[in-house]
């Protein structure tokens, strides 16, 4: 029996999110993708992954994979967008047991604000993904989308 591929759910398919999704696909990850404007997700669907229109179903697709700890990589533009996403109906419940990795641009204080909202809607806490299944990880990627597509640049997680 062949080993199953690791899975990742990518939320946000702008220049950076699309580049990261393509890199993950090239690295043999099974992907589920979502974007606020469904056209971007649908355009990427045939090339990269299964696409979903609702946020909750994108996270649910990651949950339904063979990997019980498939992370949700959030590559939205800013703090307000991530908080809005987290507070959208049904989304928090779909994150139960999943690691939510925030890569939105923002300050450390904004990262802490997102972590607080995450804890409210999921019922989990904050901390490194290695501490327990699920949780919140704040991060930043340094480099242009072309470097992310190549697997270059620097990724910082806390």
JOLIN-V617658 format. One record per pair of residues at least 12 apart in sequence whose C-alpha atoms are under 10 Angstrom apart, sorted by sequence separation. I is the first residue (numbers start at 0). J is the second residue. D is the distance in Angstrom with one decimal. If there is no record, write none. Layout:
BEGIN
((I | J | D) (I | J | D))
END
This chain:
BEGIN
((8 | 20 | 8.8) (20 | 32 | 7.9) (32 | 44 | 7.7) (38 | 50 | 9.9) (40 | 52 | 7.8) (58 | 70 | 8.9) (59 | 71 | 10.0) (101 | 113 | 8.3) (114 | 126 | 9.1) (121 | 133 | 9.6) (122 | 134 | 9.3) (123 | 135 | 8.2) (125 | 137 | 9.1) (140 | 152 | 7.2) (141 | 153 | 5.1) (142 | 154 | 8.8) (7 | 20 | 8.9) (31 | 44 | 8.7) (37 | 50 | 8.5) (58 | 71 | 6.8) (101 | 114 | 8.9) (121 | 134 | 8.6) (140 | 153 | 5.7) (141 | 154 | 6.3) (9 | 23 | 9.6) (30 | 44 | 9.6) (37 | 51 | 7.8) (38 | 52 | 9.1) (57 | 71 | 9.0) (58 | 72 | 9.8) (111 | 125 | 9.0) (121 | 135 | 9.8) (139 | 153 | 8.2) (140 | 154 | 4.4) (141 | 155 | 8.1) (17 | 32 | 9.2) (32 | 47 | 8.5) (33 | 48 | 9.8) (37 | 52 | 5.7) (99 | 114 | 9.6) (139 | 154 | 5.8) (140 | 155 | 6.3) (7 | 23 | 8.2) (16 | 32 | 9.4) (31 | 47 | 8.4) (32 | 48 | 6.5) (33 | 49 | 8.9) (34 | 50 | 8.7) (36 | 52 | 8.4) (37 | 53 | 8.6) (118 | 134 | 8.2) (138 | 154 | 7.1) (139 | 155 | 5.2) (140 | 156 | 8.8) (6 | 23 | 9.2) (7 | 24 | 9.6) (16 | 33 | 9.9) (17 | 34 | 9.9) (30 | 47 | 7.0) (31 | 48 | 5.4) (32 | 49 | 6.4) (33 | 50 | 6.0) (34 | 51 | 8.2) (35 | 52 | 8.1) (117 | 134 | 8.4) (118 | 135 | 8.1) (138 | 155 | 5.3) (139 | 156 | 6.6) (5 | 23 | 9.9) (6 | 24 | 9.8) (16 | 34 | 9.3) (29 | 47 | 8.7) (30 | 48 | 5.0) (31 | 49 | 5.0) (32 | 50 | 5.0) (33 | 51 | 5.6) (34 | 52 | 7.5) (35 | 53 | 8.4) (99 | 117 | 8.5) (117 | 135 | 7.2) (137 | 155 | 8.4) (138 | 156 | 4.2) (139 | 157 | 9.1) (28 | 47 | 9.7) (29 | 48 | 7.1) (30 | 49 | 6.6) (31 | 50 | 5.9) (32 | 51 | 6.6) (33 | 52 | 6.6) (34 | 53 | 8.5) (35 | 54 | 8.2) (137 | 156 | 5.7) (138 | 157 | 6.1) (8 | 28 | 9.8) (12 | 32 | 7.7) (28 | 48 | 9.5) (29 | 49 | 8.9) (30 | 50 | 8.7) (31 | 51 | 7.6) (32 | 52 | 9.1) (33 | 53 | 7.4) (34 | 54 | 8.0) (81 | 101 | 8.0) (114 | 134 | 9.1) (115 | 135 | 9.5) (136 | 156 | 6.5) (137 | 157 | 5.4) (5 | 26 | 9.8) (6 | 27 | 9.0) (7 | 28 | 6.8) (8 | 29 | 8.5) (9 | 30 | 7.2) (10 | 31 | 8.5) (11 | 32 | 7.7) (12 | 33 | 7.1) (13 | 34 | 8.1) (33 | 54 | 6.6) (81 | 102 | 9.4) (114 | 135 | 6.4) (136 | 157 | 5.8) (4 | 26 | 9.9) (5 | 27 | 7.8) (6 | 28 | 5.4) (7 | 29 | 6.4) (8 | 30 | 5.6) (9 | 31 | 6.3) (10 | 32 | 5.8) (11 | 33 | 6.1) (12 | 34 | 5.6) (13 | 35 | 9.8) (17 | 39 | 9.0) (21 | 43 | 9.0) (24 | 46 | 9.0) (25 | 47 | 8.9) (32 | 54 | 9.3) (33 | 55 | 9.5) (81 | 103 | 7.3) (113 | 135 | 9.0) (114 | 136 | 8.1) (135 | 157 | 9.0) (4 | 27 | 6.8) (5 | 28 | 5.2) (6 | 29 | 4.5) (7 | 30 | 5.2) (8 | 31 | 4.6) (9 | 32 | 4.8) (10 | 33 | 4.8) (11 | 34 | 4.8) (12 | 35 | 8.5) (13 | 36 | 9.9) (17 | 40 | 9.2) (20 | 43 | 9.1) (24 | 47 | 6.2) (33 | 56 | 8.8) (34 | 57 | 9.3) (71 | 94 | 8.1) (78 | 101 | 9.3) (80 | 103 | 8.6) (94 | 117 | 9.3) (114 | 137 | 7.8) (4 | 28 | 5.8) (5 | 29 | 6.0) (6 | 30 | 5.8) (7 | 31 | 6.6) (8 | 32 | 5.7) (9 | 33 | 6.5) (10 | 34 | 6.0) (11 | 35 | 7.1) (12 | 36 | 9.0) (23 | 47 | 9.0) (24 | 48 | 7.9) (32 | 56 | 9.8) (33 | 57 | 5.9) (70 | 94 | 9.1) (77 | 101 | 9.9) (78 | 102 | 9.6) (79 | 103 | 9.5) (97 | 121 | 9.6) (113 | 137 | 8.6) (3 | 28 | 9.5) (4 | 29 | 5.9) (5 | 30 | 8.7) (6 | 31 | 8.0) (7 | 32 | 8.6) (8 | 33 | 8.0) (9 | 34 | 8.6) (10 | 35 | 8.5) (11 | 36 | 9.2) (12 | 37 | 9.7) (21 | 46 | 8.4) (22 | 47 | 9.6) (31 | 56 | 9.5) (32 | 57 | 6.3) (33 | 58 | 8.7) (77 | 102 | 8.8) (78 | 103 | 6.3) (91 | 116 | 9.7) (95 | 120 | 9.5) (96 | 121 | 8.9) (3 | 29 | 8.9) (4 | 30 | 9.6) (13 | 39 | 8.0) (17 | 43 | 7.9) (21 | 47 | 6.5) (31 | 57 | 6.2) (32 | 58 | 8.7) (70 | 96 | 9.2) (71 | 97 | 6.8) (72 | 98 | 8.4) (73 | 99 | 7.2) (74 | 100 | 8.5) (75 | 101 | 8.2) (76 | 102 | 8.4) (77 | 103 | 5.0) (78 | 104 | 7.1) (79 | 105 | 9.9) (91 | 117 | 7.5) (94 | 120 | 9.0) (95 | 121 | 6.1) (97 | 123 | 10.0) (99 | 125 | 9.9) (110 | 136 | 9.2) (111 | 137 | 8.2) (12 | 39 | 6.6) (13 | 40 | 9.7) (20 | 47 | 7.2) (21 | 48 | 9.3) (30 | 57 | 9.8) (31 | 58 | 7.9) (69 | 96 | 9.1) (70 | 97 | 5.6) (71 | 98 | 6.1) (72 | 99 | 6.2) (73 | 100 | 5.9) (74 | 101 | 6.7) (75 | 102 | 7.1) (76 | 103 | 5.2) (77 | 104 | 5.3) (78 | 105 | 6.5) (91 | 118 | 9.1) (94 | 121 | 6.5) (95 | 122 | 8.1) (96 | 123 | 8.5) (100 | 127 | 10.0) (110 | 137 | 6.2) (11 | 39 | 9.1) (12 | 40 | 6.9) (20 | 48 | 8.6) (31 | 59 | 9.3) (32 | 60 | 8.9) (68 | 96 | 7.1) (69 | 97 | 6.4) (70 | 98 | 4.7) (71 | 99 | 4.9) (72 | 100 | 4.9) (73 | 101 | 5.0) (74 | 102 | 5.1) (75 | 103 | 5.2) (76 | 104 | 6.1) (77 | 105 | 6.5) (78 | 106 | 9.1) (85 | 113 | 8.5) (91 | 119 | 8.5) (92 | 120 | 7.4) (93 | 121 | 8.3) (94 | 122 | 9.7) (95 | 123 | 8.0) (100 | 128 | 8.8) (109 | 137 | 9.9) (110 | 138 | 8.2) (128 | 156 | 9.8) (11 | 40 | 8.6) (31 | 60 | 6.3) (32 | 61 | 9.1) (55 | 84 | 9.5) (67 | 96 | 8.4) (68 | 97 | 5.8) (69 | 98 | 7.3) (70 | 99 | 6.0) (71 | 100 | 6.1) (72 | 101 | 6.4) (73 | 102 | 5.9) (74 | 103 | 5.6) (75 | 104 | 8.0) (76 | 105 | 8.9) (81 | 110 | 10.0) (91 | 120 | 4.8) (92 | 121 | 6.1) (94 | 123 | 9.6) (98 | 127 | 9.1) (99 | 128 | 8.6) (110 | 139 | 9.9) (127 | 156 | 8.5) (128 | 157 | 9.0) (10 | 40 | 9.4) (17 | 47 | 9.3) (30 | 60 | 8.8) (31 | 61 | 6.3) (54 | 84 | 7.6) (55 | 85 | 9.7) (67 | 97 | 8.2) (68 | 98 | 7.2) (69 | 99 | 9.5) (70 | 100 | 7.2) (71 | 101 | 8.6) (72 | 102 | 7.4) (73 | 103 | 7.1) (74 | 104 | 8.7) (79 | 109 | 9.2) (82 | 112 | 8.4) (83 | 113 | 9.9) (86 | 116 | 7.8) (90 | 120 | 8.1) (91 | 121 | 4.7) (92 | 122 | 8.9) (98 | 128 | 6.3) (107 | 137 | 8.7) (127 | 157 | 6.4) (12 | 43 | 8.5) (30 | 61 | 7.7) (31 | 62 | 10.0) (54 | 85 | 9.2) (59 | 90 | 8.9) (62 | 93 | 7.7) (78 | 109 | 6.4) (82 | 113 | 6.1) (85 | 116 | 7.1) (86 | 117 | 8.5) (89 | 120 | 9.2) (90 | 121 | 8.5) (91 | 122 | 8.3) (97 | 128 | 9.2) (98 | 129 | 9.5) (107 | 138 | 9.4) (126 | 157 | 7.5) (29 | 61 | 8.9) (55 | 87 | 8.3) (58 | 90 | 7.5) (61 | 93 | 9.3) (62 | 94 | 8.0) (77 | 109 | 9.1) (78 | 110 | 7.5) (81 | 113 | 7.2) (82 | 114 | 9.3) (85 | 117 | 6.5) (88 | 120 | 9.8) (91 | 123 | 10.0) (125 | 157 | 9.7) (31 | 64 | 9.5) (54 | 87 | 8.0) (55 | 88 | 7.9) (56 | 89 | 9.1) (57 | 90 | 9.3) (58 | 91 | 9.4) (59 | 92 | 9.3) (60 | 93 | 9.3) (61 | 94 | 9.3) (62 | 95 | 8.9) (79 | 112 | 9.9) (82 | 115 | 9.7) (83 | 116 | 9.6) (85 | 118 | 9.9) (86 | 119 | 9.2) (87 | 120 | 9.4) (98 | 131 | 9.0) (100 | 133 | 9.9) (105 | 138 | 9.6) (106 | 139 | 9.8) (30 | 64 | 9.4) (53 | 87 | 9.8) (54 | 88 | 9.0) (55 | 89 | 5.9) (56 | 90 | 8.3) (58 | 92 | 9.5) (59 | 93 | 5.6) (62 | 96 | 8.6) (78 | 112 | 8.2) (79 | 113 | 8.8) (82 | 116 | 6.7) (85 | 119 | 9.4) (86 | 120 | 6.8) (97 | 131 | 9.8) (98 | 132 | 6.8) (99 | 133 | 7.1) (100 | 134 | 8.6) (101 | 135 | 7.7) (102 | 136 | 8.9) (103 | 137 | 8.6) (104 | 138 | 8.9) (105 | 139 | 8.6) (29 | 64 | 8.4) (54 | 89 | 8.5) (55 | 90 | 4.6) (58 | 93 | 5.9) (59 | 94 | 7.8) (62 | 97 | 7.4) (78 | 113 | 6.9) (81 | 116 | 9.5) (82 | 117 | 8.1) (85 | 120 | 7.0) (86 | 121 | 9.8) (96 | 131 | 8.7) (97 | 132 | 6.6) (98 | 133 | 4.0) (99 | 134 | 6.2) (100 | 135 | 6.1) (101 | 136 | 6.2) (102 | 137 | 6.6) (103 | 138 | 7.8) (104 | 139 | 7.1) (29 | 65 | 9.8) (53 | 89 | 9.9) (54 | 90 | 6.5) (55 | 91 | 8.1) (57 | 93 | 8.9) (58 | 94 | 6.6) (59 | 95 | 9.8) (61 | 97 | 8.6) (81 | 117 | 9.5) (85 | 121 | 8.8) (96 | 132 | 5.6) (97 | 133 | 4.0) (98 | 134 | 4.8) (99 | 135 | 5.0) (100 | 136 | 4.7) (101 | 137 | 4.9) (102 | 138 | 5.0) (103 | 139 | 7.2) (104 | 140 | 8.8) (29 | 66 | 9.7) (53 | 90 | 9.2) (55 | 92 | 8.3) (56 | 93 | 7.9) (58 | 95 | 9.8) (95 | 132 | 9.2) (96 | 133 | 4.1) (97 | 134 | 6.6) (98 | 135 | 5.9) (99 | 136 | 6.1) (100 | 137 | 5.9) (101 | 138 | 5.8) (102 | 139 | 5.2) (103 | 140 | 9.0) (55 | 93 | 6.0) (59 | 97 | 9.9) (95 | 133 | 6.8) (96 | 134 | 7.2) (97 | 135 | 8.7) (98 | 136 | 7.2) (99 | 137 | 8.4) (100 | 138 | 6.9) (101 | 139 | 7.9) (102 | 140 | 6.9) (9 | 48 | 9.8) (30 | 69 | 9.7) (32 | 71 | 9.6) (54 | 93 | 9.1) (55 | 94 | 8.5) (58 | 97 | 8.7) (94 | 133 | 7.8) (95 | 134 | 8.5) (100 | 139 | 9.8) (8 | 48 | 9.4) (29 | 69 | 9.6) (31 | 71 | 9.2) (32 | 72 | 9.5) (33 | 73 | 9.6) (34 | 74 | 9.7) (35 | 75 | 9.3) (94 | 134 | 8.8) (8 | 49 | 9.6) (9 | 50 | 9.8) (34 | 75 | 8.8) (58 | 99 | 9.8) (8 | 50 | 9.8) (10 | 54 | 8.0) (35 | 80 | 9.7) (10 | 57 | 7.8) (110 | 157 | 9.9) (9 | 57 | 8.3) (10 | 58 | 8.5) (8 | 57 | 6.9) (9 | 58 | 8.7) (35 | 84 | 9.2) (8 | 58 | 6.5) (7 | 58 | 9.3) (8 | 59 | 9.1) (8 | 60 | 7.6) (9 | 61 | 9.1) (20 | 72 | 9.5) (102 | 154 | 9.2) (7 | 60 | 9.4) (8 | 61 | 5.4) (19 | 72 | 9.5) (102 | 155 | 9.2) (6 | 60 | 9.6) (7 | 61 | 6.3) (8 | 62 | 8.8) (102 | 156 | 8.8) (6 | 61 | 6.6) (7 | 62 | 9.3) (19 | 74 | 8.9) (101 | 156 | 9.0) (6 | 62 | 9.0) (8 | 64 | 10.0) (16 | 72 | 8.9) (100 | 156 | 8.4) (101 | 157 | 10.0) (6 | 63 | 9.7) (7 | 64 | 9.0) (16 | 73 | 8.2) (17 | 74 | 9.1) (100 | 157 | 9.6) (6 | 64 | 6.7) (16 | 74 | 5.4) (70 | 128 | 9.3) (5 | 64 | 8.5) (6 | 65 | 7.8) (7 | 66 | 9.1) (15 | 74 | 7.2) (16 | 75 | 7.7) (4 | 64 | 9.1) (5 | 65 | 7.9) (6 | 66 | 6.3) (14 | 74 | 9.7) (15 | 75 | 8.9) (16 | 76 | 9.6) (68 | 128 | 10.0) (3 | 64 | 9.2) (4 | 65 | 8.0) (5 | 66 | 6.1) (6 | 67 | 9.0) (7 | 68 | 9.1) (8 | 69 | 7.3) (9 | 70 | 8.7) (10 | 71 | 7.3) (11 | 72 | 8.6) (12 | 73 | 9.5) (13 | 74 | 8.1) (15 | 76 | 9.3) (3 | 65 | 6.8) (4 | 66 | 7.8) (5 | 67 | 9.5) (6 | 68 | 8.4) (7 | 69 | 5.3) (8 | 70 | 6.4) (9 | 71 | 6.1) (10 | 72 | 6.1) (11 | 73 | 6.3) (12 | 74 | 7.3) (13 | 75 | 7.8) (70 | 132 | 9.6) (71 | 133 | 9.7) (2 | 65 | 9.9) (3 | 66 | 7.8) (5 | 68 | 9.1) (6 | 69 | 5.2) (7 | 70 | 5.4) (8 | 71 | 4.7) (9 | 72 | 4.8) (10 | 73 | 4.8) (11 | 74 | 5.0) (12 | 75 | 7.9) (13 | 76 | 8.3) (69 | 132 | 9.7) (70 | 133 | 7.9) (5 | 69 | 7.2) (6 | 70 | 7.4) (7 | 71 | 6.1) (8 | 72 | 6.0) (9 | 73 | 6.1) (10 | 74 | 5.9) (11 | 75 | 5.0) (12 | 76 | 9.9) (68 | 132 | 6.6) (69 | 133 | 9.1) (70 | 134 | 9.5) (71 | 135 | 9.8) (72 | 136 | 9.5) (73 | 137 | 9.8) (5 | 70 | 9.6) (6 | 71 | 9.2) (7 | 72 | 7.1) (8 | 73 | 8.3) (9 | 74 | 7.2) (10 | 75 | 7.0) (11 | 76 | 8.1) (67 | 132 | 9.0) (68 | 133 | 7.2) (70 | 135 | 9.9) (73 | 138 | 9.9) (74 | 139 | 9.7) (9 | 75 | 9.7) (74 | 140 | 9.8) (11 | 80 | 10.0) (11 | 81 | 9.8) (10 | 81 | 9.8) (10 | 84 | 9.6) (16 | 102 | 9.4) (15 | 102 | 9.9) (8 | 99 | 9.6) (9 | 100 | 9.7) (10 | 101 | 9.8) (11 | 103 | 9.7) (25 | 148 | 9.2) (22 | 146 | 9.9) (23 | 147 | 9.9) (25 | 149 | 9.6) (26 | 150 | 9.4) (15 | 140 | 9.3) (18 | 143 | 9.4) (19 | 144 | 7.7) (22 | 147 | 7.2) (23 | 148 | 8.6) (25 | 150 | 9.9) (18 | 144 | 5.7) (19 | 145 | 9.3) (21 | 147 | 9.1) (22 | 148 | 5.1) (15 | 142 | 9.5) (17 | 144 | 8.3) (18 | 145 | 6.9) (19 | 146 | 9.4) (20 | 147 | 9.4) (21 | 148 | 6.5) (22 | 149 | 6.7) (23 | 150 | 8.9) (15 | 143 | 7.5) (16 | 144 | 8.2) (18 | 146 | 8.4) (19 | 147 | 5.8) (20 | 148 | 8.1) (21 | 149 | 9.3) (22 | 150 | 6.6) (14 | 143 | 9.0) (15 | 144 | 4.8) (18 | 147 | 5.9) (19 | 148 | 5.8) (21 | 150 | 10.0) (14 | 144 | 6.1) (15 | 145 | 8.3) (17 | 147 | 9.4) (18 | 148 | 4.6) (19 | 149 | 8.9) (13 | 144 | 9.5) (14 | 145 | 8.9) (15 | 146 | 9.5) (16 | 147 | 9.0) (17 | 148 | 8.3) (18 | 149 | 8.4) (19 | 150 | 8.2) (15 | 147 | 7.2) (16 | 148 | 9.5) (18 | 150 | 9.3) (14 | 147 | 9.9) (15 | 148 | 8.4) (14 | 148 | 9.9))
END
